[in-house]
Amino acid sequence: MSTEALRINEDILHELMLYMGPVEHAAAALVAHRWTPPAQKALYRSITFRVYGESELECPGPQLVETLKHHSHLRALVRQISIHASTSQEMDWMDMFSEESLRNFTYICWPRNAFSPALLQKDAIRTVPHLTAHGPMDAAGLQACFELPLMETLELDLSDWDLRMASSRPPMRMVLPTLDVTVDASRARNLEHLYVHIQCICQPIVIAILAALAHQLRSLHIHVSPGAKLDSRGSWAKEFIGHVRRGANLTRVVFSGFPESHAAFSARNIAQQTHPYSQAALSARWQQWERTQQVQPFLNVIAQQSALEHLGCIDGLYTEELFRTLPHTMRALDFYVDEETFGCEGALLDLLGRVEEDGLFLRRVTFFAAEERRTLFGVIEAACKENGVDFVFFPVVTPLNNPPTRPAIAWD
């Protein structure tokens, strides 16, 4: 078959690769020289390099590197690279890419403590507009993520940082190592979109990052791990609100994820109150710390005292007050629901009924929930339709191990 007859459309190729297994990939490679330029562009625009696996089919990284070394026309097609590796020596091949040749770089090191700040200083990576980093686990690695002068979008997975740096129990001394971390974002002047995955809501590392970046951000997305405790220190919430207020350009703030249920939260509070050491044995300082650990519905305040147009809400961080005082400028609301009922349904229905009368700009309401809870939002969907508001239901697959949505960022 001639190359003229073999016209593989990019969309068709994506479908083929989606359902192929490793064996089929190898077979497809045998006829790669017959693929048309559009097909090659689709294949090499985004590549993944891995150096762990039991066979060459499971670990195609070295073969991919050899191909790119010997075929410069394929190397020129690469725009996105995802690396799954453990040492910087395994990634020296990145030197074959020049400055500003990549649009997107993802770094997932294994083990997690092998994060290499030096890798981010390679020419092609240092000049990417979009960086995704799973890790780092220390201050040096974190700072390296803010040394990219052309970066516009940063996605950080700091869930392992949280596990290592913060105890799952209230600290006896009220001192967290993350409080000593500072971030210098003076080189990341183009950074406008930030996504952070953390282990629980009140992590001080978030405040450290916002202290350096809030004034220049346009969108902020914070994702919490599944089952995260609904502890939100009053002092943390106050600082967070203050940084959001400083964000003159900040129009989108999203808290996403499915933390512990209200039932689990209540049960934990009861257990703490009845624990033999919670009242008698603990010091006054411990008791004061516990009093600051109540859930703060700070999203109410953020909605009222900022210029946001898009707000994403986790159960427990807002109340019906959010809907009663929602500013006219709000255009989109997201809700992450993992309960049997949506407790604020009445308040939301009242808000929808006032959209036209009060001249509200609200245009979209989105619910993220398990598929089996789709019918829970039937009345809300009908009210949205009646009042000219788009209703979106986003089914989330359980168990909820991954972020249910990505930031509202245009992928390159």
C-alpha positions in Angstrom: 0.0 0.0 0.0 1.4 3.4 -1.0 1.7 6.2 1.5 -0.7 8.2 -0.7 -3.4 5.6 -0.1 -2.8 5.3 3.6 -4.3 8.5 5.0 -4.6 8.0 8.8 -6.6 10.8 10.3 -5.3 12.0 13.7 -8.6 11.3 15.4 -8.7 7.8 14.0 -5.2 7.2 15.2 -6.0 8.3 18.7 -8.9 5.8 18.8 -6.7 3.0 17.5 -4.0 3.7 20.1 -6.5 3.9 22.9 -7.6 0.3 22.4 -4.3 -1.2 21.4 -2.2 -3.2 23.9 1.6 -3.4 24.0 1.7 -6.2 21.4 -0.3 -4.2 18.9 1.9 -1.2 19.5 4.9 -3.2 18.5 3.1 -4.4 15.3 2.1 -0.9 14.5 5.7 0.2 14.8 6.6 -2.2 11.9 4.6 -0.1 9.5 5.4 3.3 11.0 7.4 4.3 8.0 4.2 4.2 5.9 2.2 6.5 8.2 1.4 9.9 6.9 2.8 13.1 8.5 -0.4 13.8 10.3 -0.2 10.4 12.0 3.4 10.9 13.0 2.5 14.3 14.4 -0.2 12.7 16.6 2.1 10.0 17.8 5.1 12.1 18.7 3.5 15.3 19.9 3.1 13.8 23.4 5.5 11.1 24.6 6.0 9.2 27.8 9.4 8.0 29.0 9.6 5.2 31.6 12.6 3.3 32.8 11.0 0.6 35.0 9.2 -2.5 33.9 9.8 -6.2 33.5 10.1 -6.3 29.7 10.9 -4.0 26.7 7.2 -3.8 25.9 6.4 -2.5 29.5 9.5 -0.3 29.5 9.8 1.3 26.1 11.8 4.3 27.3 15.2 3.4 26.0 13.9 2.4 22.6 12.0 5.7 22.3 15.1 7.7 23.1 17.1 5.8 20.4 14.4 6.6 17.9 14.4 10.3 18.7 18.2 10.5 18.6 18.4 9.1 15.1 15.3 10.7 13.6 15.5 14.5 14.0 12.2 15.0 12.1 10.4 13.0 14.7 12.1 14.8 17.5 10.9 18.1 16.1 7.3 17.0 16.5 7.5 16.5 20.2 5.7 19.2 22.3 4.8 17.3 25.5 7.0 15.0 27.5 6.1 12.9 30.6 8.9 11.3 32.5 8.6 8.5 35.0 12.1 7.9 36.2 14.3 7.8 39.3 17.7 9.4 38.6 18.9 12.4 36.7 21.4 10.2 34.8 18.5 8.4 33.2 17.3 11.7 31.7 20.4 13.1 30.1 18.7 12.5 26.7 16.6 15.6 27.4 19.6 17.6 26.3 18.7 16.8 22.7 15.7 19.2 23.0 16.4 22.9 22.7 15.0 25.9 24.5 11.3 26.7 24.0 10.8 23.5 22.0 8.3 22.0 24.5 4.9 23.2 25.6 4.3 20.8 28.4 6.5 18.8 30.8 5.4 16.2 33.4 7.8 14.9 36.0 6.9 11.8 38.0 9.9 10.4 39.9 10.1 7.0 41.5 10.7 6.7 44.4 9.2 10.0 45.4 12.3 11.1 47.3 14.3 10.9 44.1 13.0 14.2 42.8 15.8 16.0 40.9 15.8 19.8 40.9 18.6 19.7 38.4 16.4 18.2 35.8 14.1 21.2 35.8 17.1 23.4 34.8 17.7 21.6 31.5 17.1 24.0 28.6 14.0 22.5 27.2 12.3 22.1 30.6 13.4 25.5 32.0 11.4 27.2 29.2 8.2 25.2 29.2 4.9 27.2 29.7 3.2 24.3 31.5 4.9 22.2 34.3 3.4 19.2 36.1 5.4 17.9 39.0 4.5 14.9 41.2 6.5 15.7 44.3 8.6 17.4 45.4 9.2 16.4 49.1 11.5 19.1 50.3 12.0 22.8 50.2 14.8 22.6 47.5 12.6 20.6 45.2 9.6 22.8 45.7 11.7 26.0 45.0 13.0 24.4 41.8 9.5 24.3 40.4 9.3 28.1 40.6 12.5 28.8 38.7 11.0 28.5 35.3 10.8 32.0 33.8 8.3 31.2 31.0 6.0 29.1 33.0 2.3 30.0 32.8 0.7 27.0 34.4 2.0 24.9 37.3 0.4 21.7 38.6 1.9 20.4 41.9 1.2 17.1 43.6 2.2 17.7 47.2 0.3 14.8 48.7 3.5 12.9 49.6 4.9 16.1 51.2 1.8 16.3 53.4 2.3 12.7 54.5 5.9 13.2 55.5 5.7 16.7 56.9 2.5 16.7 58.9 1.2 14.2 61.4 -2.2 12.6 61.1 -2.8 13.6 64.7 -2.8 17.1 66.3 0.8 18.0 67.1 1.7 18.4 70.8 3.7 21.5 70.0 1.6 23.2 67.4 4.7 23.6 65.2 4.7 22.2 61.7 7.9 22.0 59.6 6.0 23.4 56.7 5.6 26.7 58.5 9.3 27.4 58.0 9.1 26.9 54.2 9.1 30.0 52.0 8.7 30.2 48.3 10.5 32.7 46.1 8.4 33.1 42.9 10.3 36.2 41.6 11.4 34.3 38.5 8.0 32.8 37.7 6.5 36.2 36.7 4.3 34.7 34.0 2.7 32.1 36.3 -1.1 32.6 36.3 -2.7 29.2 36.8 -1.9 27.0 39.8 -3.2 23.5 40.7 -2.1 21.9 44.0 -3.0 18.4 45.3 -2.6 18.3 49.1 -3.4 15.7 51.7 -5.7 17.8 53.9 -7.3 21.2 53.7 -5.3 23.3 56.2 -1.7 22.6 55.0 0.6 25.5 55.7 2.5 24.9 52.5 -0.5 26.3 50.6 -0.2 29.5 52.5 3.5 29.7 51.8 2.9 29.3 48.0 0.0 31.8 48.0 2.1 34.4 49.9 4.4 34.5 46.9 1.9 34.1 44.1 -1.6 35.4 45.0 -1.0 38.8 43.5 -0.4 37.4 40.0 -2.7 34.3 39.8 -5.8 34.1 37.6 -6.9 30.7 38.6 -6.3 28.6 41.8 -7.4 24.9 42.1 -6.8 23.0 45.3 -7.5 19.3 45.3 -7.7 17.3 48.5 -7.1 13.6 48.8 -10.0 11.1 49.1 -11.1 10.8 52.8 -9.1 13.8 53.9 -10.0 15.1 57.3 -12.3 18.1 57.4 -10.0 20.1 59.7 -9.7 23.7 58.7 -7.9 25.9 61.2 -9.4 29.3 61.7 -6.0 30.9 61.4 -5.3 29.1 58.1 -8.7 30.1 56.7 -8.1 33.7 57.7 -4.7 33.8 55.9 -6.1 32.0 52.8 -9.0 34.6 52.5 -6.4 37.4 52.9 -4.4 36.0 50.0 -7.4 35.6 47.8 -8.3 39.2 48.4 -4.9 40.2 47.2 -5.5 38.4 44.0 -6.7 41.3 41.9 -6.7 39.1 38.8 -8.0 36.0 40.5 -11.3 35.0 38.9 -11.4 31.3 39.6 -10.9 29.4 42.9 -11.8 25.7 43.1 -11.6 23.3 46.0 -12.2 19.8 44.7 -12.2 16.3 46.0 -14.2 14.1 48.4 -13.0 14.4 52.0 -14.5 12.5 54.9 -18.2 12.4 55.1 -20.1 14.5 57.7 -20.9 11.2 59.5 -17.2 10.4 59.7 -16.4 13.9 60.8 -19.1 13.8 63.6 -18.0 10.3 64.7 -14.4 11.5 64.9 -15.3 14.5 67.0 -17.3 12.3 69.4 -14.4 9.9 69.7 -12.0 12.8 70.5 -14.3 14.2 73.2 -14.7 10.8 74.9 -11.0 9.8 74.6 -9.6 9.5 78.1 -6.6 11.7 77.2 -8.6 14.4 75.3 -9.6 16.4 78.4 -7.8 15.4 81.5 -4.3 14.5 80.4 -3.7 17.1 77.6 -2.3 20.5 78.3 -4.2 23.8 77.9 -2.2 24.3 74.8 -3.5 21.1 73.3 -7.1 22.1 74.1 -6.6 25.5 72.5 -5.2 23.8 69.4 -8.3 21.5 69.2 -10.7 24.5 69.4 -9.0 25.9 66.3 -9.6 22.7 64.3 -13.3 23.2 63.7 -14.4 23.3 60.0 -14.6 26.9 58.8 -17.1 27.6 56.0 -14.6 30.1 54.6 -15.9 29.8 51.0 -18.9 31.9 52.0 -16.5 34.8 52.8 -14.4 34.2 49.7 -17.4 34.5 47.4 -18.6 37.7 49.1 -15.3 39.5 49.4 -13.6 38.8 46.1 -14.2 39.3 42.4 -14.5 35.6 41.6 -16.5 34.4 38.6 -16.0 30.7 39.2 -16.1 28.9 42.6 -15.6 25.2 43.3 -16.9 23.9 46.7 -16.3 20.9 48.9 -18.9 19.7 51.4 -18.2 21.3 54.7 -16.5 24.5 53.5 -19.7 26.4 52.7 -23.2 26.8 54.1 -26.6 28.1 52.8 -25.3 31.6 53.4 -23.2 31.2 50.2 -26.3 31.2 48.1 -28.1 34.0 49.9 -25.2 36.4 49.5 -23.7 35.2 46.2 -22.4 38.3 44.3 -23.8 39.2 40.9 -20.4 38.6 39.2 -20.4 34.8 39.9 -20.8 32.9 36.6 -20.1 29.3 37.5 -20.5 27.1 40.7 -19.1 23.6 41.1 -20.1 21.2 43.9 -18.3 18.0 44.9 -20.9 15.8 46.6 -20.3 12.5 48.4 -23.4 12.5 50.7 -26.7 10.8 50.3 -28.4 14.2 50.0 -27.4 17.7 48.9 -28.0 19.7 52.1 -28.2 23.1 50.4 -30.7 22.1 47.7 -33.3 24.5 48.9 -30.9 27.5 49.1 -29.6 26.7 45.6 -33.2 26.4 44.2 -34.0 29.8 45.7 -30.9 31.3 44.1 -31.8 29.9 40.7 -35.3 31.4 41.0 -33.7 34.8 41.5 -31.3 34.7 38.5 -33.4 36.8 36.1 -35.1 38.9 38.7 -31.9 40.0 40.5 -29.8 40.2 37.3 -27.4 37.5 38.4 -24.6 36.5 35.9 -24.8 32.8 37.0 -24.6 30.7 33.8 -23.5 27.2 34.9 -23.9 24.8 37.9 -21.8 21.6 37.9 -22.1 18.7 40.2 -19.3 16.1 40.6 -20.6 12.9 42.2 -20.8 9.1 41.8 -23.0 8.0 38.8 -25.5 6.3 41.1 -26.3 9.7 42.6 -27.3 11.2 39.3 -31.0 11.3 40.1 -30.3 13.2 43.3 -30.0 16.4 41.3 -33.2 16.1 39.1 -35.0 19.0 40.7 -31.9 21.2 40.5 -31.4 20.3 36.8 -35.1 21.2 36.1 -34.7 24.6 37.9 -31.5 25.3 36.0 -33.2 24.7 32.7 -36.2 26.8 33.7 -34.0 29.8 34.6 -31.5 29.7 31.7 -28.6 28.2 33.6 -26.6 25.3 32.2 -26.7 22.2 34.4 -23.7 19.8 34.2 -23.4 16.4 35.9 -19.9 15.0 36.0 -19.9 11.3 37.0 -16.9 10.4 39.2 -15.7 6.8 39.3 -15.3 5.3 42.7 -13.0 4.7 44.5 -12.1 8.4 44.3 -8.4 7.9 43.9 -7.7 10.6 41.3 -8.6 14.3 41.0 -12.2 14.3 39.5 -11.4 17.2 37.2 -8.4 19.0 35.8 -8.0 22.8 36.1 -9.9 24.8 33.5 -6.7 25.3 31.5 -6.3 24.9 27.8 -4.0 22.0 27.2 -1.4 22.6 24.5 
